[in-house]
Amino acid sequence: MVFRLRLEDCVDRFDKLRLAVLSGPAGIGKTTLLARWHTIAGNRGMAAGWMSLHRSGHDYGHFLNDLGNALEPVAPGFAGHLRAMQAPALSAALPALLSGLDRTGKTAVLFLDDYEAVSDPAIHRDVNLLLSALPRQVTLAVASRVEPPFPLARLRACGGLLELQASDLRFTLDEARYYLTRVQALDLTEDQVRDVTRKTEGRISGLQMAVLTRRLMTGERDALPEAHHRAGGWLGHLDTGPCGDLPGRADQEMVLRGFAAVMVGYAAGAAGDLEAAMAQCRDAIEISGKVLETLQPEPGKQAPQAADGLHHREIQILRLVSEGLRNRQIGERLRISEDTVKWYLKRLFAKLYVTTRTSAVARGRELGLLP
C-alpha cells in the first residue's frame, strides 16, 4: 500500500465540507482513494456509509434500498423506516433521517462511488436534496468520471467544496517510485521508473499493469497464482521450451497484451459493467504495449530472488508476518486475496523447512532476511 498523505489528509477537512468530489477517467484511482477515506473516517470515529451506484444508478427503487443500507451506520433505523413505507421516497423519509442523525450526533460521511452511472433524474434530485438538507456534520464524498450535476459554483463560493481531479489523483514520481520499487519490489533503474510513470501518466491502473507486464516478462508465472487460474491459456504460451524460455518478441507482445485484456476485462466484467470492461480492456492493451520496451529485462536476468531461492513476494509476506499481521491483514496490505497469502505461506514454510509462523520468522532472521 502507498500512503499518499497529501490526499489522505483531506479527511481532516470533512467536518468543514458539504461535498468532496473526485473526478477523472477510469483507472485514475478514484475508488481507491474513496475507499481509503472510508477506512480513515471509520478509524477516526466518524459514522461512514458506502454506496456504489454502478448497479442502482438507473433504478430508483434499487437506489433507495441501497441508500437506506448505506445510511444505516450514519442514521441507525433509517433503512427499516424506508422499507416500511408504502411508497418509499426520500423526501417523505427525510424527517426520519434527520432525527436519526440528531440521535447519533457524530460527524458522518456518505461515500457515493461510480456516480457517472446515474441515469435516473429522480436520483440526481434526491442526492441534491441530501446536499441541501443534511446537517453540517454530514459530508457527501462522490467519485465520478464526469462532473456531477450539483450546485458546485455555490459550494465553491461558500468554501464547502473539495474538488480533486485527474491531475491531483495521478501518482507523483516519488509515489510511483515507492509503489514500483518498494511495494511491488521491482528491480528497476531510476530511468525506468521515470519512463513508466510518464507512459502510464501516473494512473494507478497503468502502474499495476506495468507491474504485471514486468513480471510476465521475467517469467514470474508463480507470482500470479490467481491470474494463472483465470487465464491459464494465455500463460501457457510462455512455456515454449524445456527451460521455460520466453517466446519471441512478436509472440511475447501478443501474449502480454492478450493477458492484460483478459485479466482487466474479467475484473470489470465481474462487476457486471460491460462498458467499463471493454474500456479497461482497451486501456490495458494500450498500457502494456507502451511499457514493453521500458520494462524489457536485461538478457539472462531472472526475477528477483533471495537466499535459499525465496521469491520476493514470499520475502514481503515473511516481513509482514514478523510484524504480527494475520493473513487477511497481509492480503489487504499487498492487495492480494487471503487465499493467495496462504498459498505463498505454504511455499515459504516448505522452502524454510518450518511448520509455524514463529519458526519462519526465526529462520528468516538466521538467513539475514529480517532485522
N, C-alpha and C positions, 0 to 999 in steps of 0.2 A: 504494500500500500504506500502511496505517496501522499504525505501530509502537506497539502497546499494551503498553508496558513493564511496567505493573502486572500483566499476565497472562503476558507472555513471560518475565519474570524468575523465574517459578515453576520453570523448568528448573534453576535454581541449587540447588533443593531436592531434585532427583531422587535424588541419592546418599543421601539420608536417608529416602526414602519407599519403601514397599512398593507403594502404589497411588495413582494420581491418577484421579479420576472427574469427567468433565464431563457434566452432566445438564441437560436442558431441552428445550423443544419444537423442532420442525423450524424451521430458519431463524434460530436464535439465534446461530449461529456456532461450534458445537461442532467440526465437521470443519475449519473454517478455522483455529481455534486449535490443534487437534491436529496439523494439517499444519505449522503454523508451529513448534510444539515439535519436531516430527520434524526439520525443517531445522536448527534451532538445535542440537539434540543432535548431529546429524551434524557440523556445523561445529565443535563443541567436542570432537570426537574420541570421542564415545560411539558404541557399536555400537547402531544403531537399526533395528528391524524394523517393518513396517507391514502391517496386515491389516484388510480391510473385511469385515464379516460379513453384509452385506445379501443376498449370494447363497448363502453357505455355512452360514448360521445354522440351517438346517433339515436339513442333510445332514452326518452325522458324518464320512463318508469324504471329502467335499469339504472339510470343516473341517480335517481332519488334513493333507490335501495343502497347503492354503493356509497352515496353521500352520507346516509344515516350511519352506516357501518364505520365510515372514516371519521365521523364526528363523535363516535361513541367515547373515545378516550378524552375528547375535549369537553363534551357535554353528555355525561352518562344518562342513559334513559331515552335519549333523543331518537335512536334507531327504533326502539319499541313504539314510541309515540307516532312516528311516521307510518309504521306498519299497521297501526290500529286505526288510521284514518280511512274512511270510506273512499274518499277521493284525494289521495295524497298530493300535496302541493307545498312547496317551500314557504310561500307567502303565508299560508294558513298555519304552518307549523313554526313560524319564526318566533312567536312568543315563548313556546316551549324551549326552543333552542337558547334564547337569551336567558331564560330562567335557569337552565342547566349551566350556562356559563357563569352566571352570578353565584351559583352554589359552589362551584369549584374555586373561583377567584384566582386561578392560575394564569400566568402568561401562556398563551396557546398558539399553535401554528397548524394550519391546514395545508398540506402539500398536495398539489394537483399536477400530475405528470401527464405528458402526451396531450396537452390541451389543443394542439392543432387538429386532433381527431374529432373535435366537437363540430357537428353539423346541424344540430337542432337549435333553432333560435331560442327556445324556451330554456335551454341550459345556459346559454350566454346571459339571458335575462336573470336567472337565479344566481349565477355567480356574481353578477353586478349588484344584485340585491344584497348578497353577503358582504360585498365590499362596502356598501353604504350603511348597512345596519349593524354589523358586528361591533362590539365594544372595542376600545382602544387596545386592550391587552391581547387581542387576537390579530394575527397576521396571516395573510394568504401568501404562499410561495408557489409560483406557477412556472412550469417548464413547457416550452412550445417551440416548434420550428419556425413559426411566424408570430408576428406581434399580435397579442390577443386584443379583442375589441373591448378594452376597458378605458375608463377616463384617465389615461396616462398623463395628459398635459396638466390636468387639475392636481393629480397626485404629485407630479414633479414640482409644481408651484408651491405646494404646502410642505414639501420635504418628506412626504410619506411613501416615496417610491425608491426602490433599489433596482437598477437595471444592469444586468450582466449579459453581454453579447458575445458572439463568437470570438472576437479579438481578446476578450477577457478570459474566456474559458480555455483557450489554447494553452498547451504546455509551453512554458518558457524553456530556454535552452538548459538552464540548471535543473528544472523539474524533469525534463526529458532525459537528461544525463543520469539523474538519480534513478529514474524508473528503469532505464535500459541496463545500466551497469550495476546497480545495487539491488533493486527489487527483483529484476529478471536475471541478474548475474551474467549478462552477455559480455564477452571479451571483445570490446570494440575500441578503436582508436578515437581520439577526440575529433578527428576529421570525419570519421564515420558517424559519430553521434550528431555532429552539426549537420551533415548531409541528410541523415534520416529525419531529423527534426524539421529541416527545410522542406523536404519532399513530402512529408506527411502533414505539413502545415500545423504541426503541434497538436493534431487531433488524436485523442486517446485511442479511438478505434484504429487509426492508422499506425500508431506506435505498437498496439497489440498485434496488428497484422505483420508489422516488421519483425516482432519477436518470433511469431510463428514461422515466418519466412526464413529467418536466420536458422532456427532450429531444424527445420526441414533440410536446409541446405547443408548443414553439418551432420545430417544423418541421425538426429536425435529422435528417432521414432518412439523410443520408450519414454521420452519426456512428455508424451502426449497420449496417455492411455485412453482417455475419454474420446479424444479426436480420432484415435485409431479405431475405436469401436464404431464411431459414427460414419467414418468414411474410409474404412479399411481398403476398399477397392482402389482408391486413389493412392494411398500409401504403398500398396503392393507394387506399384510401378517403380518404387525407389529401389527395390531389391532385384536388380537386373544381373548381378554377378554373384559368384560364390562368396565374395568378401563383402557383399553389400555395397558395391560401388555405386555412386550416384550416376544417373543417366547423363546423356549428353546435354549440352546447353539448351537446345530446342526442346527436347523432351522434358528436361527439368523445368523449364518455364511453363510448359503446358501443365505439368503435374502441380506445380505450386499455385498457379492461377486457378486451376480447377479445384484444388483442395480448398483454397481460400473461399471460392464461391460456394462450395458445398457446405463448409462449416458456418460461414456467416449467414448464408441463406437458411440453413437449418435453424440457427438460433432465432432469426427473425420470424421464420415460418412457424416455429413452435408457438409463438405468441399469437398466431392467427392473423397477422398483418401481412398480407401478400405484397402490398405495395412497398412496405418497408423492406421486406425480404428481397425483392427484386432490386431496389435501390442499393441496399447494402451489398448484394452480390456484385453489382457493377462497381461499387466503390472498392470492394475487396480485390477484384481483378485489377483495377487501376493501380491501387496502392502496392500490391505485391509485385506488379511489373516495375513500378518506379524504384523500389528498394532492392531489386535483384542485384543490380550492378554494385551498389554501395556495400551490400552485406555479403558479397561473394567471399567465402572463407579462403584463407591462404592455402595453396596447394599442399596437401598432406596434413593440414592442421585439423585435428579432431575436436569434438565437443569438449568443453572444459571438464577435466577430471581431477580427482583429488587422491589422497593417499588411499591405498587398497581399492582403487577403482570406483570410488564413490562418485555418483553423478552430482552435479552442482545443486540440483533440486533436493536431493537427499541431504546434502550438507545444510541447505536452508532449513529444511524441516528439523534436522538434528539440533540446530541452533535454537529454533523456536521451542523444541521440546525441553532444551536446557533452561529456557526461561519460564518453564512451568505451564505453557499453553497446552490446552487439550486439542483433540483432533478438529473439532468444529471451529475453534478459535484460529488454529493454524490454517484451515481452509479459507476462513474469512480474510486472514492477513495476506495469503498468497493468491486469493481469488480462484481457488480450485475447490472441487467438491470434497466432502468429508470422506467419501469412498476412495477418491484419488489419494488423499492423505494416508489412508490405511494401506493402500497399495504400495506407496513409497516406503512406509514404515516396515512393511513386511520384507521388502527388498533390503532395506537398511539393516534390519536385525540379522538377516541372513549373511550379509557381507561383513558385519562386525562380529558375528558368532555370539550373539547375545539373544536374550529372550524377554528382557524387560526394558522399559524406558530409562530407569535409573542406571542399569548396566550399560546401556547405549551411550548415555551421557559420559559415564566414567571412561568408557573405551574411546569416545571422541576426544576427551582431554588427553588420554595417553598418546593418541596419534597427532596431537597438536592441532586438531580441528576446532577445538573450543578453548577459550581462555581459562 
